Amino acid sequence: MTEVATQLFLVACAQTTLDEQGVFQDPSDHRLSSEGTRHVKLLSAHLKSAKIDSFYTSPYEGALTTASVLAAAHRRGVIKIPDLRDMDFGKWTAKSMQELKEQNPEQCIAWQFTPQEHCMPGGETLEEVQARVVAALENVAAVERGNGVCVVSHTIPIKAAICHFMNEDLSIVWFAARQTSTALNVIQFQDGEARVILVGSLEHLGEATPTRPLESAAPYPG
């Protein structure tokens, strides 16, 4: 007997003030920008009629705010999951790519062209990020079996997770559809399998939904 599908709405954290500055995210200074606030309100209106029973989020302030706005429209609370947090950028935290290119061009080249082999100085690898985020999403899907559930995370964790669920290698992570402010992804879990239904949609912001699952995109933060 086929089980009822679990619909997981995976949302990228709305734009933060650090995104505006073009630097790698700092968990100690993680607040939505005015544009990010506008984006999440539009997504909230877009998802208002969707069947969403539960909301989960990264513990970062910007992600929590994003999830809280979305949950309020459904009269639900929000559960924080530490493993949904952004990548640990180590010594790259709060620095721009331009600054890093001047300090250590070799590492920046590795991050851009062989991201799956790069380890953030004092931080994580993409493989480590992917492992914890995928495990967290699969656990949420198991707990919420048959329900609609919304999960808020961040650009790189979502890109890495999408690569996993689409059976793509992490070497193509920069070619995955953009996961900019409030980008919407939908993954359906059913009978032990996960199927990606929607990737990187910004329809709620008036942009066309990607016609292909994979599209070229620059390394984060660009």
N, C-alpha and C positions, 0 to 999 in steps of 0.2 A: 504493500500500500504506500503510495507516494505521500510524503509528509508535507505539511503546509510550509511554504517557503518563508524564510526570514529575509526581510528586505532591509539592508543596511545602507543608510544615507551617510556617506563619508564626506565631511565638509572641511575644507581648508580654513584655518583661522583667518578671520578678517584682517585687513591691513593694519599693521601697528605703526607706531611712530618710528620704530627702528627700520621698518620697511621703507618709509619715506626717506630715511637717511642712507639707505642702500648698504646696510651693514648686517653681519651675521647676528642672529637673535641672541639677546641676553635675558635669561630667565628672571633676573633681578630687576629688569626695567622693561616690562612687557605690557604696554598699554595700547588700546586701539586708537588709531588716528580718527579724525572726523570723517574721512572718506571711508575708512573701515566700518565705522558705526553706520554710515549710510548704506553700505553694501549689505550688512547683516540684516538691517531692517527690510531691505528689498527681498532678501532670501527668505526671511521669516514670512512675508506675505505670500511668496511663491509656494512655500511648503505648508501653509496654514491648513489646507484641505487634505494633506497627505496623512495617511494612517501611521502615526509615530507614537509608540507607547512609552519609550524610554530614551533618555539622553545621557551620553557619556562624553567626557572631555579630557584633554591634556590638562594638567594642573596649572599651566602658565596662565597668567592673568588675562591676556588677550583672548586666549582660547576659551577660558571659563566665561568671559563676558559674551563671546560669540554664542556659546552653547546656551547660556542663560536667556539671551534674547529669543533664541529659537524655541526654547522650552516653555517660555512664558506664554507663547501663543497657543500652546497645547495644555497649559495648566499642569506642567510637570516639573519635577526637580531635576537636578543635574548630579551625576556621579563622576567624581574625578578618578582617573586611572593613571598612575605615574608613568607606565610604559607607553603612553600615548604622547609623551613629551617630545619636544623637538630634538634634533640631533645635538649631541654634546660637541660643540665646535672647539673646545679646549682653548688654546691660545689665540684662536682666530675670532673668538667671541667679541662682538661689538666693533669689529674691524671691517673695512670695505675691501673689495677685491682689488681696487686700485692701490690701496695702501699695502696689501699683502703682496701684490705683484712687484712692488718696489723693494720689499724686504726679502722675499723668498720666491723668485719667479719659477724655480724648478718645481716647488710644491704646488703652485697654482696651475702649472701646466699639467701635472699629474692629476689634480682634482678635475680639470676640464676634460682631459682626454682619456684617462683611465681611472675614473672615480671609484670603481669597484676595488681598486688596489690601494687607494689612498687612505691613510689614517690621519685624522685631525691631530695635530700636535697636542698631546695631553687630553685628547677627546676620543670619539668613537670612529669606527669604520661604518660604511654603508651596510655591510653585512650584519653588523651588530644591531644597527637601527632596524633593519628589515626584520630580523628575527624576533625582537621584542614587540614590535608593532603588529606584525602578523599574528603572533601568539595572542596578543591582547584582543585583536579583532575577532579571531576565531573563538576565543573564550566568551566574548560578548554575544556572538552569534549563537553559541551553544546555550548560554543562559537565557537568551531572549528568543528561543526557538519558536518560530511561527509568528513572531511579532514584527512590527516595524520599529526600527531603532536608528537614532541619529548619533553619529560619533564625530567629534571635532578634534582634528590633529593639525599637523603643520606640513608645509610644502614638501620637504625631503622625506619625512616618514611616509606621507601619502604616496609620493612617487615610488618609493621603494616597495611599498605594499602592493601597489597596482602592478608593478613588474612581477611580483610573486604570483598574484592571482591571475595574471595573463600569461604565466609561464614564459616570461621574458627574462633575459639575463640582466644583471645590474649594470653591465657595461653600456646599456642603451638608456640608462635612466634619464639622461638629458634630452632624449628624444621622446620621452613620455609627454602626454598632453600637459600643458601648463596647469599648475595648481596655485594660481594667484588668489587674491582675496575672495573668500567665500565660494571658491570653485566647488561644484557639486559632483560627486561620484555616487553611483549606486551599484552595490554588489548584492547578488541574490545567493543565499545559502539554502541548499535543499538536497536531501538524500546524500549527505556527506561531500557534496561538491559545491564549489563557489563559481559563480558566473558574473563577470563584469557586464553590467547593463548600460552604464553611462560613465563617461570619463571627462572630467574637467569642464563641465557645463557652466557657462556664465549667462545662460538665457535670462535669468532674473535681473541681470544688469543690462539687458538689451543687446547682448552679443550672441552671435549665432553659435549653436551647439557644434562642437568639432565633428567633422564628417568622417574622420578616421580616428581610431583609438590612439595612434601614435603620431605625434607631430614634433618637429624640431623645436627645441626650447633651450635657452642659454642656461649655463650653470647658475645656481642660486648663490648670492642674491643678484648676480648679473654684473 
